[in-house]
Amino acid sequence: RVWSLRGESMRYSTRTRYGLRFLINLAARPAGSCVQLAEIAREEGVSVKYLEQIVRVLRPAGILRSARGAKGGYALAKSPDAICMDEVFEHLEGHISPVECLHGAKSCEREGACPTRWFWRDLDEHMRVFLKGMTLARFVERERVMKTGKGVFPVDMDGPACFHARHRTLPEGGGKA
């Protein structure tokens, strides 16, 4: 199961949260530079053993690469702007559909008569569009702007900012003047 309802929020696994922090850390470094897991573990407050579990998932997926030797370690296998969150979440979580009946060939006995299926399908689609529009490069740029106070967050027609603009609810009062 990807997430569970506890209180009023959806929660993704620790593996996904730590994996994302790990990838952002790598993406913020000079392109192609390798870093040892112990260094990232220290910086991110995550155990080396836990990072090793994340590496075992992301390296075969083509998101990470490793190098042996004195200057060895791990680096991104592709550019941060080519790594989208849908890919990261799918590998770290398994599947990201909000309900089981939307994932794979398994169907629910109530599928044809379910009054909520349209809602779950729409939520699933919105999540996927949002995650596909979010890249590691966007995280790095946002962090840079937040730390330096210089620059603006990029807005593009395929990214999350556009998604929110197109799916915005009406302002209070229904948009009436």
Secondary structure as the mmCIF struct_conf table of DSSP 4:
data_model
#
loop_
_struct_conf.conf_type_id
_struct_conf.id
_struct_conf.beg_label_comp_id
_struct_conf.beg_label_asym_id
_struct_conf.beg_label_seq_id
_struct_conf.end_label_comp_id
_struct_conf.end_label_asym_id
_struct_conf.end_label_seq_id
STRN STRN1 SER A 4 ARG A 6
TURN_TY1_P TURN_TY1_P1 GLY A 7 GLU A 8
STRN STRN2 SER A 9 ARG A 11
HELX_RH_AL_P HELX_RH_AL_P1 THR A 14 ALA A 27
TURN_TY1_P TURN_TY1_P2 ALA A 28 ALA A 28
BEND BEND1 ARG A 29 ARG A 29
HELX_LH_PP_P HELX_LH_PP_P1 PRO A 30 PRO A 30
TURN_TY1_P TURN_TY1_P3 ALA A 31 GLY A 32
STRN STRN3 VAL A 35 VAL A 35
HELX_RH_AL_P HELX_RH_AL_P2 LEU A 37 GLU A 44
TURN_TY1_P TURN_TY1_P4 GLY A 45 GLY A 45
HELX_RH_AL_P HELX_RH_AL_P3 VAL A 48 LEU A 58
TURN_TY1_P TURN_TY1_P5 ARG A 59 GLY A 62
BEND BEND2 ILE A 63 ILE A 63
STRN STRN4 LEU A 64 ALA A 67
BEND BEND3 GLY A 69 GLY A 69
TURN_TY1_P TURN_TY1_P6 ALA A 70 LYS A 71
STRN STRN5 GLY A 73 LEU A 76
BEND BEND4 ALA A 77 LYS A 78
HELX_RH_3T_P HELX_RH_3T_P1 PRO A 80 ALA A 82
STRN STRN6 CYS A 84 CYS A 84
HELX_RH_AL_P HELX_RH_AL_P4 MET A 85 GLU A 93
BEND BEND5 GLY A 94 GLY A 94
BEND BEND6 PRO A 98 VAL A 99
HELX_RH_3T_P HELX_RH_3T_P2 GLU A 100 LEU A 102
BEND BEND7 HIS A 103 ALA A 105
TURN_TY1_P TURN_TY1_P7 GLU A 109 ARG A 110
HELX_RH_3T_P HELX_RH_3T_P3 GLU A 111 ALA A 113
TURN_TY1_P TURN_TY1_P8 PRO A 115 THR A 116
HELX_RH_AL_P HELX_RH_AL_P5 ARG A 117 GLY A 133
STRN STRN7 THR A 135 THR A 135
HELX_RH_AL_P HELX_RH_AL_P6 LEU A 136 THR A 148
BEND BEND8 GLY A 151 GLY A 151
TURN_TY1_P TURN_TY1_P9 MET A 157 ASP A 158
BEND BEND9 GLY A 159 GLY A 159
HELX_RH_AL_P HELX_RH_AL_P7 PRO A 160 ARG A 166
TURN_TY1_P TURN_TY1_P10 HIS A 167 HIS A 167
HELX_LH_PP_P HELX_LH_PP_P2 ARG A 168 PRO A 171
HELX_RH_3T_P HELX_RH_3T_P4 GLU A 172 GLY A 175
#
